[in-house]
Amino acid sequence: MRGADVSEYVVRFSVWARVQHAAVIVLFAVLLLTGMPQKWPYVEASRWIIEHLGGIFVVRWLHRAAGVAFSVLLVVHVAVAIGGVLSRRTRPSMLLSVRDFRDAVDFLRYCLGWAEAPPRFGRFDYRQKFEYWGLVFGGFVMALTGFILYFPIAVSRVLPAELIPAAKVMHSYEALLAFLIILVWHLFAVLLSPEAFPIDTSIFTGKIRKERLRHEHALEYEELVGRE
Amino acid sequence: MRRRRSVVGGRHAIVQLLIVGLLAGGALAQKAPEKLRDSVAACLACHDDKQLSVQLRDGATMSLHVDPQGFLHSVHGSQLVCTDCHARYEENHPSGATFPSRRAYAIASYETCKKCHFDTYTRTLESVHYELLKNGLDSAPICTDCHGAHNIQNPHEKRAMVSRSCASCHDGVYLRYAKSVHGKALEEGGNQDVPACADCHTHHQIQAPGTTQFRLGSPQICIRCHGDRQLMAKYGISATVAQTYLSDFHGVTASLAGGGALLPQQVVVTCIDCHGVHDIASPRLMGGEAMKASVAATCAKCHEGASPAFPAAWLSHYEPSLRHAPLVFFVQLFYKVFIPFVVVGLVLQVLLHLYRVSLGR
C-alpha cells in the first residue's frame, strides 16, 4: 500500500444519493418496527412494541405514513434516475448486464479457489447492483401491495377481491425477504466483510479512499486516473 | 415376592371396595329421604296449609305455604332443615311480625344463602345485578329469583331452567336466543353442548355486556367451544374459525385493542358483529346465495361502499388452499420456497467469501 494514496479521497456519492440512503434507513426501520409486530401479533415482543408505540391504531397510522413516504421516495428516485440518464447528466451505472452474471460466477469460482483473482468490478459490483434492483423491485411490490391493503374497497371495485388477501400475504413475505437480505447480505457487505470492516462510511460521507476504489472498483478507478 | 404382591393386591381390593361403598353410600344420601326430618315436619305441621298467609304492610297477602314434596326433592331436601335458613324463627314463633312488601321480604331474606355459598355470594357483589340492586332497583335479581327457594334444583343439570329464569326479566333477548341455533338445540333437543345464557355471561359475576371490555373479550367466549376440535367435530363444524379469525386483520385488531376505551373511528370487529349475538343462525343452513348476500350486507355495515364482490377479500374462515383462495395459496407457496432459496444462497456466498479470505491471498 503506497502511503501517498492513503489520504486521497474521491467523491463517490452525491448529496442526493446520501439523503436518499439516510431516508431509506429511517423509513425502513420505522416500517420494520411497525410492520413486523403486525406480522407476528401474538409474540410477546410484538405486543410490547405495539403497546410502547401507543397501541395498534397508532402503529398502523405510523406504518401507513412511513409507507406513503417510502412510496413517494421510490417514485421520485426512479423519476430522477430516468431523468438524469435521459438528460445525460448521470450514467446508467446501475443497469445490469451479462457481465454482472459472469462476475457473480467468477467471484464464486474465486471463493472456491478455482480462480487466482477475483473479477474486476466497475462503479458498482454485481452484488451492489443485485441489491439495488432487489430494493427497487421489492419496493414497488411493497408499495403496490401496501396500497391495495390501504384501499381494499376501491381495489375490489375494479379488480378481483381475492387480490386483497393475496396482497396481504405478499406484503408480509416480501417484507420478511427484504429484511433477511438486508440482514445477511447488506449488513455483512458494509459492516463485517473484510473489505469494509468495521464500517463502510462512503454512503454517509460521500467519499471513498482512492486505494479502496482501486481495489474494489478497479475498472472505475482506471477510468478515473488512467491505467497505471 | 409373588405372594407379597398378592397380599398387597388384596389390601388394594379391600380399600377399593371401601371407597366404592362409601361413594355408593354418599350417592344414596344425596337421594331424597323417604320422610321428612322431625324438625322439618314440625314446621310443616302448620306450613303445609295452602291457606296460611300473612298480611303485608303494602296490603298484599303473602302465602306461607311450603310444598313438602317440592322441598323434599330439592337439592337441600336431604341436607337442611327449615331453621338453617329461617334462623330468626327458632324462638317466639309466630311472632306476628310482618314486612313492608313481598319483595322487601325476599331481599331481606336472600342473604341467608351466603352462610353456605359464601364465595358465590361475594361474586354476585361484583355483578351488574347487584350494582342495580344497590342503586335501589328492587327488581334486580337476587339468589332466589333464579334458583327458587324451597324447590331449588341442581343448576348444572337443569341448564334450560336457569336460562328460562333469565327470561323472566330479559324476555326479548331470550326469545331471540330461543330461535337461534344454540337456543333451539337446547330448548327443543335438550342439547347440553350448546351455550345457555350463563355460559357466555357467566353465572354470578355477570358483567354489563355493553362495555368495550366485554366486546373485546367476547371472541374468547366463542372460542371456548368453537376452538375445541373434538366438540366441533361432533357437529361437523370447522374448529379453525377461531384461528383464522385471530390471524386475520379483524382478529388481530381485537386482540391488540384491549385495555383502554376506543375512539369512534377505532373500529374493532368481533365474532358477534358478523354472526349476531343472541340470534346467531347456522351459516350452513342459509344456502350458498343467501349466504353470499348476507356476508356482503354484513361487510357493508362497516365498509362503506363495499361492492357485492368485496367479501371475496375475506377467506371465509378458510386457510388458503388450492380449493379456497388458490391465488393466496400460490403466493404463499412461492415465498415459502423463494425465501429459503435466496437466504440460504446468500448465506452460502457470505461463508464462501469468508472462507476464501481465511485462506489468505
Interface residues (C-beta under 8 A of the other chain):
Chain A: Q38 P41 Y42 R47 I50 G55 I56 F57 L108 Y110 C111 L112 G113 P152 I153 S156 R157 P160 A161 E162 L163 I164 P165 A166 K168 V169 M170 Y173 E174 L176 L177 L180 I181 V184 W185 F188 S193 P194
Chain B: L246 F249 V252 T253 S255 L256 A257 G259 G260 L263 Q266 H303 E304 G305 A306 S307 A309 F310 P311 A312 A313 W314 L315 P320 A325 L327 V328 V331 Q332 Y335 K336 F338 I339 V342 V343 L346 V347 Q349 V350 L352 H353 L354 Y355 R356 V357 L359
